[in-house]
Amino acid sequence: MSSSNFCKNCGTRLSRKGWRTGLRGAICDDCAKRPGVTTRSRSLIGVLLIVVGAFAFGRYLRPAPPPLIIQRAGNSPVADTPVDLNALVKDAGANQSLSATTAAAAETDDTVYLCGARTQKGTPCRRRVHVAGERCYQHKGRSAMVALEKLVIKPDAAKK
């Protein structure tokens, strides 16, 4: 490690004594006592060390989070036994065609209606609602533009 023999601020000859001279750099004792760039950086580093130390100490003293407790009602339909995922995967492969037919049957049983309220464009709203005469979230309180019979989506038309 090379070191200079003269002070970079005033040019006086440096006498190296001890290990602290390596920390100070190429400045003499007189220049090190003057306020300047090196003292600013030292104070900044000192403040930074205090902040990091306080943050680490606060994290160390922080209590552990409480355990996650999920409570259910006494009449909950969920079983208390753990679920066997391997058995579910095997059963899903065998019952895949059965579940597809039941899902299609469930869709056909539900009657769906259109909102039918006048939009800003002047056309009837085409959003789906579940109850006849009900409006979508944007058109609550408005009346329909068309007759109630035209707002029903027939199950056969939904499949096409």
C-alpha positions, 0 to 999 in steps of 0.5 A: 500500500503506497502512502504519500509523504506530504500533506495534500492540503498544506504540503508539510512533511508527514510523520507516520506514527501508529495505525490511525494515520492510514485512516486519516489519509494524506493530511497532517495533524493540523489539517485534520483538526480543521473543519472541512470535507473530511470532518463532514464525511466523518460526521455523516458516517457517524450519523449513518451508523447511529441510524442503522444501529438504532434500526437494527436494535429496534428490529431486534426488540420487536416482539414476534407476531402472534400466531395465525388463528382461524376460527370457524362457527360450530355449525361449519360445513367444513370438515376437521380432518385434513384433505388428502390432495392425492386422492382428490387428483385421482378422483378429478381425473375419473370424474372430469366428464361428470363435472363438465356435464353438471356444470353445463346443467347448472348454467342452463337452469339459471335464468339471466336477464339484461339490465336494459337501462339507457346508456350515454350512447342511447342504447340499452345496457347489455350487462347481465343481472340475475333478477328481472327488473333489476339494474346493473351497478351503473344504472341502479334506479333507472328504468329499462328502455325495452320491455321485460320480455326482451331482457330475458336471455334464453338458455338456448341462445346462450349456448350459441 
